[in-house]
Amino acid sequence: MDGLESKLRYLVKEACMHPHGSAQRQKNLTRVIRLIAHKLWKEYTPYYEDALQQTWVYFCQNICEGNTGEAYDPNRSSVITWLNTYLKRRLQDFYIDAKKQESRTVTGQAKRSKSGDIGETTDPVDNLEAAPDVPPLLDDIIKWVEADAQGELRRTHIAGRPEVNAQTLILRRLPPEAGWKELSVEFNLPISTLSSFYQRQCIPRLRKFGESEGYL
């Protein structure tokens, strides 16, 4: 591990000596990603890939400069420890969000059952402040997905459900993301079906876009 840590420190230092978006920085950061991708925390949950996606965005934005958070400090922890800490926090956020949605669903069903009608249930999320400005990387992703120049994202859809396509799901899962339970109800499809499609068809395309733009 000492050898790997030394190599990672060197690559990060080299990357950060070059301007954001430069070929040299991208080249070194790509090498870092390849070295650590299989060493990050893993768990089998429906939202793991989404949390991992957010982690890579965080990495790109804060490894050299603190654009969306505190910049990485090699004197405090290794890159792997730094990213694992962030990844676990995002997984915890997803878990808490899933539990809240489950609780709201159960509460709403209980109220409707008690009142005998389909009255509206106030969602606490509606009272939250608007999300901060979208980071540049996310802004680029949104523009790419919405443009869908070749129509590939719209053509890629769940069998028999052209409206549930890669373009729609990627946009809905970008921060501030819609929960899987919410999407399951909206599209009348099992969470497992939506999550599996997202991991097989959406994540690879997002990764390919990130690589083509030099983010990964």
C-alpha positions in Angstrom: 0.0 0.0 0.0 2.9 2.3 0.7 4.0 2.0 -2.9 0.5 2.8 -4.2 0.1 5.7 -1.9 3.4 7.2 -3.0 2.4 6.8 -6.6 -1.0 8.4 -6.0 0.6 11.4 -4.2 3.0 11.9 -7.1 0.2 11.7 -9.8 -2.0 14.1 -7.9 0.8 16.5 -7.3 1.7 16.3 -11.0 -1.9 16.8 -12.1 -2.5 19.9 -9.9 0.6 21.6 -11.3 -1.3 21.9 -14.6 -4.4 24.1 -15.4 -7.9 22.8 -15.1 -9.0 21.1 -18.3 -5.4 20.7 -19.6 -4.4 17.5 -21.3 -1.6 16.9 -18.7 -4.0 17.3 -15.7 -6.6 15.0 -17.3 -3.9 12.4 -18.2 -2.6 12.2 -14.6 -6.1 12.2 -13.0 -7.2 9.4 -15.4 -4.2 7.3 -14.1 -5.3 8.1 -10.5 -8.9 6.9 -11.2 -7.7 3.7 -12.8 -5.5 2.9 -9.8 -8.2 3.5 -7.2 -11.4 2.6 -9.0 -11.4 -1.0 -7.7 -10.2 -0.1 -4.2 -13.2 2.1 -3.3 -15.9 1.0 -0.8 -18.5 -1.4 -2.4 -21.9 -2.4 -1.3 -24.9 -3.9 -3.1 -27.6 -1.4 -2.8 -29.9 0.0 -5.6 -28.3 3.5 -5.2 -24.6 2.5 -5.0 -23.9 3.5 -8.6 -25.6 6.9 -8.1 -23.5 7.5 -5.0 -20.3 6.4 -6.9 -21.2 8.8 -9.7 -21.5 11.7 -7.3 -18.1 10.7 -5.8 -16.3 10.8 -9.1 -17.9 14.3 -9.7 -16.6 15.4 -6.3 -13.2 14.0 -7.1 -12.9 15.9 -10.4 -14.2 19.1 -8.8 -12.1 19.1 -5.6 -8.9 17.1 -6.1 -6.9 20.2 -6.9 -9.2 23.1 -6.1 -12.1 23.2 -3.7 -14.8 24.0 -6.3 -17.8 22.3 -4.5 -16.2 21.4 -1.2 -13.0 21.4 0.7 -10.0 20.7 -1.6 -8.1 17.4 -1.1 -5.3 17.6 1.4 -2.7 14.8 1.1 -1.4 15.6 4.5 -4.7 14.6 6.1 -5.5 11.4 4.3 -4.9 9.3 1.3 -7.0 9.8 -1.9 -8.7 6.4 -1.3 -9.6 7.3 2.3 -10.8 10.8 1.2 -13.1 9.4 -1.5 -14.3 6.5 0.7 -15.4 8.9 3.4 -17.3 11.0 0.8 -18.8 7.9 -0.8 -20.0 6.5 2.5 -21.7 9.8 3.4 -23.5 9.8 0.0 -24.6 6.2 0.6 -25.9 7.2 4.0 -27.8 10.2 2.5 -29.4 7.8 -0.1 -30.3 5.4 2.7 -31.9 8.1 4.9 -33.7 9.5 1.8 -35.1 6.1 1.0 -36.3 5.6 4.6 -37.9 9.0 4.6 -39.7 8.3 1.4 -40.8 4.9 2.7 -42.1 6.6 5.9 -44.0 9.3 3.9 -45.5 6.6 1.7 -46.7 4.6 4.7 -48.0 7.7 6.5 -49.8 8.9 3.3 -51.4 5.5 2.9 -52.5 5.4 6.5 -54.1 8.9 6.2 -55.9 8.0 3.0 -57.1 4.7 4.6 -58.3 6.6 7.7 -60.0 9.4 5.8 -61.4 7.1 3.0 -60.2 9.4 0.2 -57.1 10.2 -1.8 -56.3 13.5 -0.1 -53.0 15.2 -0.9 -50.1 14.6 1.5 -47.7 17.5 2.2 -44.1 16.6 1.3 -41.6 18.2 3.7 -39.1 18.3 0.7 -41.3 20.9 -0.9 -40.3 23.4 1.8 -36.6 22.9 1.3 -34.6 25.8 -0.2 -33.6 25.6 -3.8 -30.4 23.7 -4.7 -27.2 25.8 -5.1 -25.8 26.5 -8.6 -25.1 23.4 -10.6 -21.3 22.6 -10.7 -19.7 23.0 -14.2 -19.4 19.2 -14.7 -23.1 18.6 -14.0 -24.0 21.5 -16.2 -22.0 19.9 -19.1 -23.7 16.6 -18.5 -27.2 18.2 -18.5 -26.5 20.0 -21.7 -25.2 16.8 -23.3 -28.2 14.7 -22.2 -30.8 17.3 -23.2 -29.2 17.8 -26.6 -28.9 14.0 -27.3 -27.5 15.0 -30.7 -27.6 11.5 -32.2 -30.8 10.5 -30.4 -29.1 7.5 -28.8 -30.3 8.3 -25.3 -33.9 8.5 -26.4 -33.7 5.3 -28.4 -32.3 3.4 -25.5 -35.3 2.5 -23.3 -36.8 -0.3 -21.2 -38.5 -2.9 -23.5 -42.0 -1.7 -24.4 -41.6 1.6 -22.5 -40.1 4.1 -24.9 -40.9 6.9 -22.5 -38.7 5.3 -19.8 -35.4 5.9 -21.7 -31.8 6.7 -20.9 -32.3 10.5 -21.4 -35.2 10.7 -19.0 -33.6 8.6 -16.3 -30.2 10.3 -16.4 -31.9 13.7 -16.1 -34.1 12.5 -13.2 -31.2 10.9 -11.3 -28.8 13.9 -11.6 -28.7 16.0 -8.4 -31.1 16.9 -6.9 -32.1 13.3 -7.9 -35.5 11.7 -7.8 -35.6 8.7 -5.5 -36.0 5.2 -7.0 -39.3 4.7 -5.1 -40.7 7.9 -6.6 -39.7 6.9 -10.1 -41.1 3.4 -9.5 -44.5 4.9 -8.7 -44.3 7.4 -11.5 -43.5 4.8 -14.2 -45.3 1.9 -12.6 -42.2 -0.3 -12.8 -40.3 -2.2 -10.1 -37.3 -0.4 -8.5 -35.1 -3.3 -9.5 -36.0 -2.9 -13.2 -35.3 0.8 -13.2 -32.1 0.4 -11.2 -30.8 -2.4 -13.4 -31.5 -0.5 -16.6 -29.8 2.6 -15.2 -26.7 0.6 -14.3 -26.5 -1.3 -17.6 -27.5 1.5 -20.0 -27.0 4.9 -18.4 -23.9 4.6 -16.2 -21.7 3.3 -19.1 -22.8 6.2 -21.3 -22.2 8.7 -18.5 -18.7 7.3 -18.0 -18.0 7.4 -21.8 -19.1 11.1 -21.9 -16.9 11.9 -18.9 -13.9 10.2 -20.6 -14.5 12.0 -23.9 -14.6 15.4 -22.1 -11.5 14.6 -20.1 -13.2 14.5 -16.7 -12.3 10.8 -16.2 
